Each structure stands twice: as structure tokens, then as C-alpha cells.
Amino acid sequence: MTYRVFLAREVVETLRKLPLRQRQELTKFIVSLKDSPFQQGDYTERDDVDRRIEISILSRYALCYWADHAVKEVKVVDLRPAGS
């Protein structure tokens, strides 16, 4: 089962500014969400509509995403330094 992955513009802008090694590690994980959209993060948060947001810690960054299984899409909504 392959899902489509969408990145928020802010996530793309943050990725572009990162050193190559960090960018590669994060990109590899983001691409893996296509084939494994049920991946659980290291922890979760709830957004303003009470949606469960998975948060994975990678390369000192927190990558925030949620899967919309009804339309087979994963939305990557935030990328921030871990601990923020």
C-alpha cells in the first residue's frame, strides 16, 4: 500500500537550510512514510482539532506528521529542533 506524502512549505524551507547529512536522513524517513504510513513516532501530540500527530526524532530534529488513511496520504506538518 503506497501513500502520497505532502510536506508543508515551512518543512521544505527548513530542510533546504540543513546540512546535507541531516537533510538526507530526514528525507529518507519522509520517503519511507509512503510505504509505511502506520509508523508510530517517538511520541505524539494533539493538534487544535484533536488530531493525533506523530513526532519522530531524527538527526536532532522533531519531524511531525499524521496519516490521513481515508485518502491514503501522509501530511508532514512541522520540522523543528528536538526539544522545542
C-alpha positions in Angstrom: 0.0 0.0 0.0 1.6 3.2 -1.1 0.5 6.6 0.2 1.3 10.1 -1.1 3.4 12.3 1.2 2.8 16.0 1.4 5.2 18.5 3.1 4.2 21.8 4.5 6.1 24.7 2.8 7.8 25.5 6.1 9.1 22.0 6.3 10.6 22.2 2.8 12.2 25.6 3.7 13.8 24.2 6.9 15.0 21.1 5.0 16.8 23.2 2.4 18.7 25.0 5.1 20.1 21.9 6.8 23.5 20.3 6.2 23.5 17.6 3.6 23.8 14.7 6.1 20.9 15.8 8.2 18.8 16.6 5.1 19.5 13.1 3.7 18.5 11.3 7.0 15.3 13.3 7.3 14.4 12.8 3.6 15.0 9.1 3.8 12.5 8.9 6.7 10.0 11.1 4.9 10.2 8.8 1.8 9.7 5.7 4.0 6.3 7.1 5.0 5.0 6.3 1.5 5.2 2.6 2.1 4.9 2.6 5.9 2.2 5.2 6.8 1.4 3.5 10.0 4.8 4.2 11.5 4.5 5.5 15.1 6.6 8.3 16.2 8.7 8.5 19.3 5.9 10.4 20.9 2.6 12.1 20.0 0.8 15.5 20.4 -2.7 16.6 19.6 -3.3 19.5 17.3 -6.0 22.1 17.5 -8.7 19.7 16.1 -7.6 16.9 18.4 -5.8 15.0 15.6 -3.0 12.7 16.7 0.3 14.0 15.4 3.2 11.5 15.4 6.6 13.0 16.2 9.8 11.2 15.3 13.2 12.4 16.5 15.8 12.3 13.7 19.1 14.0 13.4 18.3 16.2 16.4 15.1 17.3 14.8 11.4 16.6 15.5 9.5 15.6 12.4 5.7 16.0 12.9 3.3 14.1 10.7 -0.1 12.5 10.5 -1.6 9.9 8.2 -5.0 10.5 6.5 -5.9 6.9 5.8 -9.2 7.8 4.2 -7.3 9.4 1.2 -4.0 7.5 1.6 -1.9 10.5 2.3 0.7 11.4 5.0 1.0 15.1 5.9 4.3 16.3 7.2 3.3 19.4 9.1 6.4 20.5 11.1 10.1 20.2 11.4 11.8 21.8 14.4 14.8 21.3 16.6 14.1 18.5 19.0 13.2 19.7 22.5 11.4 22.8 21.1 
